[in-house]
Amino acid sequence: MKIKLLSCTCAAAMLLYAPVSMGGEPVIFVDFENGSWRGWEVDGKAFGEAPAIGSKDPRTEFPGSRRLEGWSGEAFASSWNASRGDGATGRLISPEFKIEKPLIAFLIAGGRHEGLQCINLMVDDKVARTATGENSDIMTESSWDVSDLKGKTARIEVVDEPVEGNSWAHIGIDRIEFRDK
């Protein structure tokens, strides 16, 4: 399944994802609080029809007493689902944006499988930066120094591909920000 969700004109979509710098303040690129994948390409079934919403969402409940924790606000991207486990795969791909600040920060949880469960910064259709979870269901902050990429056009790609044995074969992402430090 490959769907492209755009609920507005291309020009309006680009305005939505053209962050305006307010001095030294972080610029939120996406926090998923709008409850949709609007503007993002969704490939596969891993991330569902919309972001996970709150602690009652099946994408926060794991076997036993484990739960996904540490997201910001109510909504976040998650490839885990209690009804299907780690089995589904897919990608989320952001709209293009211009790198204007030297740091991109985000919350991440899930498996430590480079290239399989990861968040990538794509520049010129190549992976310029990547990060994985730490085999943990607690979202922690991670960041990339992108000062050498200033002025480049980029996209964020969230990946969930098959992992042998399905151990920690999921990813959670929230609150992607552009920062000065």
C-alpha positions as protocol buffer text, in pm:
chain_id: "A"
residue {
  index: 1
  type: MET
  ca { x: 0 y: 0 z: 0 }
}
residue {
  index: 2
  type: LYS
  ca { x: 139 y: 337 z: -98 }
}
residue {
  index: 3
  type: ILE
  ca { x: -65 y: 646 z: -29 }
}
residue {
  index: 4
  type: LYS
  ca { x: 21 y: 1009 z: -55 }
}
residue {
  index: 5
  type: LEU
  ca { x: -190 y: 1222 z: 172 }
}
residue {
  index: 6
  type: LEU
  ca { x: -218 y: 1582 z: 68 }
}
residue {
  index: 7
  type: SER
  ca { x: -521 y: 1775 z: 178 }
}
residue {
  index: 8
  type: CYS
  ca { x: -417 y: 2109 z: 31 }
}
residue {
  index: 9
  type: THR
  ca { x: -251 y: 2251 z: -275 }
}
residue {
  index: 10
  type: CYS
  ca { x: 119 y: 2192 z: -328 }
}
residue {
  index: 11
  type: ALA
  ca { x: 196 y: 2557 z: -259 }
}
residue {
  index: 12
  type: ALA
  ca { x: 5 y: 2544 z: 70 }
}
residue {
  index: 13
  type: ALA
  ca { x: 178 y: 2218 z: 165 }
}
residue {
  index: 14
  type: MET
  ca { x: 518 y: 2377 z: 109 }
}
residue {
  index: 15
  type: LEU
  ca { x: 417 y: 2673 z: 325 }
}
residue {
  index: 16
  type: LEU
  ca { x: 314 y: 2428 z: 596 }
}
residue {
  index: 17
  type: TYR
  ca { x: 663 y: 2279 z: 593 }
}
residue {
  index: 18
  type: ALA
  ca { x: 865 y: 2596 z: 537 }
}
residue {
  index: 19
  type: PRO
  ca { x: 963 y: 2671 z: 900 }
}
residue {
  index: 20
  type: VAL
  ca { x: 1018 y: 3033 z: 995 }
}
residue {
  index: 21
  type: SER
  ca { x: 1310 y: 3095 z: 1228 }
}
residue {
  index: 22
  type: MET
  ca { x: 1227 y: 3305 z: 1533 }
}
residue {
  index: 23
  type: GLY
  ca { x: 1578 y: 3400 z: 1641 }
}
residue {
  index: 24
  type: GLY
  ca { x: 1731 y: 3130 z: 1861 }
}
residue {
  index: 25
  type: GLU
  ca { x: 1401 y: 2951 z: 1930 }
}
residue {
  index: 26
  type: PRO
  ca { x: 1361 y: 2589 z: 1815 }
}
residue {
  index: 27
  type: VAL
  ca { x: 1135 y: 2544 z: 1515 }
}
residue {
  index: 28
  type: ILE
  ca { x: 899 y: 2247 z: 1537 }
}
residue {
  index: 29
  type: PHE
  ca { x: 904 y: 2070 z: 1201 }
}
residue {
  index: 30
  type: VAL
  ca { x: 647 y: 1809 z: 1307 }
}
residue {
  index: 31
  type: ASP
  ca { x: 501 y: 1687 z: 1635 }
}
residue {
  index: 32
  type: PHE
  ca { x: 213 y: 1482 z: 1482 }
}
residue {
  index: 33
  type: GLU
  ca { x: -39 y: 1666 z: 1702 }
}
residue {
  index: 34
  type: ASN
  ca { x: -266 y: 1730 z: 1401 }
}
residue {
  index: 35
  type: GLY
  ca { x: -354 y: 1358 z: 1412 }
}
residue {
  index: 36
  type: SER
  ca { x: -280 y: 1293 z: 1045 }
}
residue {
  index: 37
  type: TRP
  ca { x: 4 y: 1222 z: 805 }
}
residue {
  index: 38
  type: ARG
  ca { x: -93 y: 1534 z: 605 }
}
residue {
  index: 39
  type: GLY
  ca { x: 197 y: 1628 z: 378 }
}
residue {
  index: 40
  type: TRP
  ca { x: 388 y: 1302 z: 442 }
}
residue {
  index: 41
  type: GLU
  ca { x: 414 y: 1004 z: 208 }
}
residue {
  index: 42
  type: VAL
  ca { x: 307 y: 679 z: 374 }
}
residue {
  index: 43
  type: ASP
  ca { x: 442 y: 357 z: 225 }
}
residue {
  index: 44
  type: GLY
  ca { x: 337 y: 19 z: 369 }
}
residue {
  index: 45
  type: LYS
  ca { x: 122 y: -60 z: 673 }
}
residue {
  index: 46
  type: ALA
  ca { x: 363 y: -15 z: 965 }
}
residue {
  index: 47
  type: PHE
  ca { x: 251 y: 332 z: 1070 }
}
residue {
  index: 48
  type: GLY
  ca { x: -123 y: 290 z: 1019 }
}
residue {
  index: 49
  type: GLU
  ca { x: -371 y: 542 z: 885 }
}
residue {
  index: 50
  type: ALA
  ca { x: -272 y: 817 z: 1130 }
}
residue {
  index: 51
  type: PRO
  ca { x: -31 y: 888 z: 1418 }
}
residue {
  index: 52
  type: ALA
  ca { x: -83 y: 709 z: 1749 }
}
residue {
  index: 53
  type: ILE
  ca { x: -290 y: 919 z: 1988 }
}
residue {
  index: 54
  type: GLY
  ca { x: -233 y: 899 z: 2364 }
}
residue {
  index: 55
  type: SER
  ca { x: -170 y: 615 z: 2604 }
}
residue {
  index: 56
  type: LYS
  ca { x: -485 y: 419 z: 2514 }
}
residue {
  index: 57
  type: ASP
  ca { x: -373 y: 370 z: 2152 }
}
residue {
  index: 58
  type: PRO
  ca { x: -280 y: 5 z: 2074 }
}
residue {
  index: 59
  type: ARG
  ca { x: 53 y: 133 z: 1941 }
}
residue {
  index: 60
  type: THR
  ca { x: 161 y: 209 z: 2300 }
}
residue {
  index: 61
  type: GLU
  ca { x: 78 y: -130 z: 2454 }
}
residue {
  index: 62
  type: PHE
  ca { x: 339 y: -409 z: 2447 }
}
residue {
  index: 63
  type: PRO
  ca { x: 322 y: -767 z: 2580 }
}
residue {
  index: 64
  type: GLY
  ca { x: 333 y: -791 z: 2957 }
}
residue {
  index: 65
  type: SER
  ca { x: 356 y: -461 z: 3140 }
}
residue {
  index: 66
  type: ARG
  ca { x: 576 y: -279 z: 2886 }
}
residue {
  index: 67
  type: ARG
  ca { x: 444 y: 43 z: 2735 }
}
residue {
  index: 68
  type: LEU
  ca { x: 585 y: 304 z: 2501 }
}
residue {
  index: 69
  type: GLU
  ca { x: 669 y: 614 z: 2705 }
}
residue {
  index: 70
  type: GLY
  ca { x: 824 y: 957 z: 2670 }
}
residue {
  index: 71
  type: TRP
  ca { x: 650 y: 1110 z: 2372 }
}
residue {
  index: 72
  type: SER
  ca { x: 566 y: 1482 z: 2369 }
}
residue {
  index: 73
  type: GLY
  ca { x: 202 y: 1593 z: 2368 }
}
residue {
  index: 74
  type: GLU
  ca { x: -60 y: 1338 z: 2262 }
}
residue {
  index: 75
  type: ALA
  ca { x: 36 y: 1213 z: 1915 }
}
residue {
  index: 76
  type: PHE
  ca { x: 346 y: 1043 z: 1774 }
}
residue {
  index: 77
  type: ALA
  ca { x: 459 y: 811 z: 1494 }
}
residue {
  index: 78
  type: SER
  ca { x: 480 y: 443 z: 1592 }
}
residue {
  index: 79
  type: SER
  ca { x: 519 y: 125 z: 1389 }
}
residue {
  index: 80
  type: TRP
  ca { x: 421 y: -103 z: 1681 }
}
residue {
  index: 81
  type: ASN
  ca { x: 64 y: -230 z: 1701 }
}
residue {
  index: 82
  type: ALA
  ca { x: -66 y: -461 z: 1976 }
}
residue {
  index: 83
  type: SER
  ca { x: -284 y: -655 z: 1730 }
}
residue {
  index: 84
  type: ARG
  ca { x: -6 y: -730 z: 1481 }
}
residue {
  index: 85
  type: GLY
  ca { x: 313 y: -679 z: 1683 }
}
residue {
  index: 86
  type: ASP
  ca { x: 630 y: -601 z: 1491 }
}
residue {
  index: 87
  type: GLY
  ca { x: 516 y: -767 z: 1167 }
}
residue {
  index: 88
  type: ALA
  ca { x: 411 y: -473 z: 949 }
}
residue {
  index: 89
  type: THR
  ca { x: 668 y: -272 z: 756 }
}
residue {
  index: 90
  type: GLY
  ca { x: 674 y: 66 z: 587 }
}
residue {
  index: 91
  type: ARG
  ca { x: 812 y: 418 z: 563 }
}
residue {
  index: 92
  type: LEU
  ca { x: 707 y: 772 z: 640 }
}
residue {
  index: 93
  type: ILE
  ca { x: 865 y: 1037 z: 418 }
}
residue {
  index: 94
  type: SER
  ca { x: 835 y: 1405 z: 500 }
}
residue {
  index: 95
  type: PRO
  ca { x: 788 y: 1692 z: 259 }
}
residue {
  index: 96
  type: GLU
  ca { x: 1109 y: 1862 z: 148 }
}
residue {
  index: 97
  type: PHE
  ca { x: 1253 y: 2140 z: 363 }
}
residue {
  index: 98
  type: LYS
  ca { x: 1558 y: 2362 z: 352 }
}
residue {
  index: 99
  type: ILE
  ca { x: 1816 y: 2309 z: 627 }
}
residue {
  index: 100
  type: GLU
  ca { x: 1856 y: 2648 z: 794 }
}
residue {
  index: 101
  type: LYS
  ca { x: 1962 y: 2564 z: 1151 }
}
residue {
  index: 102
  type: PRO
  ca { x: 2268 y: 2362 z: 1257 }
}
residue {
  index: 103
  type: LEU
  ca { x: 2083 y: 2096 z: 1460 }
}
residue {
  index: 104
  type: ILE
  ca { x: 1789 y: 1861 z: 1402 }
}
residue {
  index: 105
  type: ALA
  ca { x: 1656 y: 1706 z: 1724 }
}
residue {
  index: 106
  type: PHE
  ca { x: 1386 y: 1440 z: 1774 }
}
residue {
  index: 107
  type: LEU
  ca { x: 1249 y: 1185 z: 2019 }
}
residue {
  index: 108
  type: ILE
  ca { x: 1312 y: 820 z: 1928 }
}
residue {
  index: 109
  type: ALA
  ca { x: 1235 y: 474 z: 2071 }
}
residue {
  index: 110
  type: GLY
  ca { x: 1243 y: 118 z: 1940 }
}
residue {
  index: 111
  type: GLY
  ca { x: 1495 y: -121 z: 1795 }
}
residue {
  index: 112
  type: ARG
  ca { x: 1864 y: -69 z: 1732 }
}
residue {
  index: 113
  type: HIS
  ca { x: 1869 y: -195 z: 1373 }
}
residue {
  index: 114
  type: GLU
  ca { x: 2059 y: 47 z: 1151 }
}
residue {
  index: 115
  type: GLY
  ca { x: 1897 y: 74 z: 810 }
}
residue {
  index: 116
  type: LEU
  ca { x: 1596 y: -131 z: 923 }
}
residue {
  index: 117
  type: GLN
  ca { x: 1432 y: 60 z: 1212 }
}
residue {
  index: 118
  type: CYS
  ca { x: 1567 y: 412 z: 1187 }
}
residue {
  index: 119
  type: ILE
  ca { x: 1512 y: 776 z: 1112 }
}
residue {
  index: 120
  type: ASN
  ca { x: 1712 y: 912 z: 819 }
}
residue {
  index: 121
  type: LEU
  ca { x: 1793 y: 1259 z: 696 }
}
residue {
  index: 122
  type: MET
  ca { x: 1787 y: 1235 z: 318 }
}
residue {
  index: 123
  type: VAL
  ca { x: 1984 y: 1488 z: 109 }
}
residue {
  index: 124
  type: ASP
  ca { x: 2009 y: 1443 z: -269 }
}
residue {
  index: 125
  type: ASP
  ca { x: 1821 y: 1111 z: -228 }
}
residue {
  index: 126
  type: LYS
  ca { x: 2102 y: 973 z: -9 }
}
residue {
  index: 127
  type: VAL
  ca { x: 2115 y: 908 z: 366 }
}
residue {
  index: 128
  type: ALA
  ca { x: 2311 y: 1200 z: 514 }
}
residue {
  index: 129
  type: ARG
  ca { x: 2237 y: 1117 z: 882 }
}
residue {
  index: 130
  type: THR
  ca { x: 2068 y: 824 z: 1055 }
}
residue {
  index: 131
  type: ALA
  ca { x: 1967 y: 723 z: 1407 }
}
residue {
  index: 132
  type: THR
  ca { x: 1810 y: 419 z: 1571 }
}
residue {
  index: 133
  type: GLY
  ca { x: 1641 y: 345 z: 1900 }
}
residue {
  index: 134
  type: GLU
  ca { x: 1835 y: 179 z: 2182 }
}
residue {
  index: 135
  type: ASN
  ca { x: 1621 y: -139 z: 2210 }
}
residue {
  index: 136
  type: SER
  ca { x: 1399 y: 57 z: 2446 }
}
residue {
  index: 137
  type: ASP
  ca { x: 1034 y: 159 z: 2458 }
}
residue {
  index: 138
  type: ILE
  ca { x: 1118 y: 490 z: 2625 }
}
residue {
  index: 139
  type: MET
  ca { x: 1156 y: 777 z: 2380 }
}
residue {
  index: 140
  type: THR
  ca { x: 1477 y: 968 z: 2433 }
}
residue {
  index: 141
  type: GLU
  ca { x: 1609 y: 1278 z: 2263 }
}
residue {
  index: 142
  type: SER
  ca { x: 1862 y: 1239 z: 1986 }
}
residue {
  index: 143
  type: SER
  ca { x: 2001 y: 1493 z: 1740 }
}
residue {
  index: 144
  type: TRP
  ca { x: 2214 y: 1544 z: 1432 }
}
residue {
  index: 145
  type: ASP
  ca { x: 2468 y: 1820 z: 1371 }
}
residue {
  index: 146
  type: VAL
  ca { x: 2374 y: 1937 z: 1022 }
}
residue {
  index: 147
  type: SER
  ca { x: 2581 y: 2256 z: 1012 }
}
residue {
  index: 148
  type: ASP
  ca { x: 2772 y: 2121 z: 710 }
}
residue {
  index: 149
  type: LEU
  ca { x: 2440 y: 2077 z: 522 }
}
residue {
  index: 150
  type: LYS
  ca { x: 2306 y: 2431 z: 574 }
}
residue {
  index: 151
  type: GLY
  ca { x: 2122 y: 2554 z: 265 }
}
residue {
  index: 152
  type: LYS
  ca { x: 2058 y: 2201 z: 133 }
}
residue {
  index: 153
  type: THR
  ca { x: 1711 y: 2063 z: 61 }
}
residue {
  index: 154
  type: ALA
  ca { x: 1629 y: 1755 z: 268 }
}
residue {
  index: 155
  type: ARG
  ca { x: 1357 y: 1511 z: 375 }
}
residue {
  index: 156
  type: ILE
  ca { x: 1308 y: 1300 z: 687 }
}
residue {
  index: 157
  type: GLU
  ca { x: 1245 y: 928 z: 635 }
}
residue {
  index: 158
  type: VAL
  ca { x: 1120 y: 701 z: 916 }
}
residue {
  index: 159
  type: VAL
  ca { x: 1189 y: 337 z: 829 }
}
residue {
  index: 160
  type: ASP
  ca { x: 1050 y: 6 z: 956 }
}
residue {
  index: 161
  type: GLU
  ca { x: 1179 y: -292 z: 756 }
}
residue {
  index: 162
  type: PRO
  ca { x: 1179 y: -665 z: 843 }
}
residue {
  index: 163
  type: VAL
  ca { x: 1420 y: -785 z: 1112 }
}
residue {
  index: 164
  type: GLU
  ca { x: 1518 y: -1148 z: 1146 }
}
residue {
  index: 165
  type: GLY
  ca { x: 1348 y: -1285 z: 1456 }
}
residue {
  index: 166
  type: ASN
  ca { x: 1135 y: -967 z: 1492 }
}
residue {
  index: 167
  type: SER
  ca { x: 1330 y: -863 z: 1804 }
}
residue {
  index: 168
  type: TRP
  ca { x: 1275 y: -491 z: 1863 }
}
residue {
  index: 169
  type: ALA
  ca { x: 1141 y: -456 z: 1507 }
}
residue {
  index: 170
  type: HIS
  ca { x: 956 y: -127 z: 1561 }
}
residue {
  index: 171
  type: ILE
  ca { x: 1027 y: 245 z: 1588 }
}
residue {
  index: 172
  type: GLY
  ca { x: 864 y: 542 z: 1756 }
}
residue {
  index: 173
  type: ILE
  ca { x: 937 y: 905 z: 1659 }
}
residue {
  index: 174
  type: ASP
  ca { x: 805 y: 1237 z: 1787 }
}
residue {
  index: 175
  type: ARG
  ca { x: 870 y: 1611 z: 1791 }
}
residue {
  index: 176
  type: ILE
  ca { x: 1125 y: 1677 z: 1516 }
}
residue {
  index: 177
  type: GLU
  ca { x: 1274 y: 2024 z: 1570 }
}
residue {
  index: 178
  type: PHE
  ca { x: 1527 y: 2248 z: 1402 }
}
residue {
  index: 179
  type: ARG
  ca { x: 1756 y: 2417 z: 1657 }
}
residue {
  index: 180
  type: ASP
  ca { x: 2051 y: 2650 z: 1690 }
}
residue {
  index: 181
  type: LYS
  ca { x: 2203 y: 2443 z: 1975 }
}
